[in-house]
Amino acid sequence: MKVNGLVSKCLELKGIVAKKSGLGLNFTFQGWNFLLWNDREDPSFFRLTLPGIFDVTDDNFAKAIMACNNVNWKYKVVKAVLYDYEDGKEKGASVWLCYEQQLDAATNIDNLVQQAVSALLSVSEDFLKEMNDE
């Protein structure tokens, strides 16, 4: 079974409703919207993102880049990236957090999802504290 199917079943057992989209599998947990990317070229690759945790402007661009670098250095399995978007209505940039892992037959998907969600929430808290100088 592909990653999205495994994760969907895992979430369903926890009472979390996941919705399929063109990009992958979306679900909400503790008020945060998560996206599990659907990588057709690598169906055994797990990439869970926490999209758009912070809007980047010209005024905060340099600080956001430094906060991303700090996150990337401190947390080994989570990456912080600036994502440029243009959806026809809006154009801009935001910070996305990403937890990635190559799966194998021994991977416990339930544990992986719990670890990934927990890590992404912790990193988002640290990132936002740094951006708000707390």
Secondary structure, 3 states (H helix, E strand, C coil): CCHHHHHHHHHHHCCCCEEECCCEEEEEECCEEEEEECCCCCCCEEEEEEEEEEEECCCCHHHHHHHHHHHHHHCCCEEEEEEEEECCCCEEEEEEEEEEEECCCCCCHHHHHHHHHHHHHHHHHHHHHHHCCC
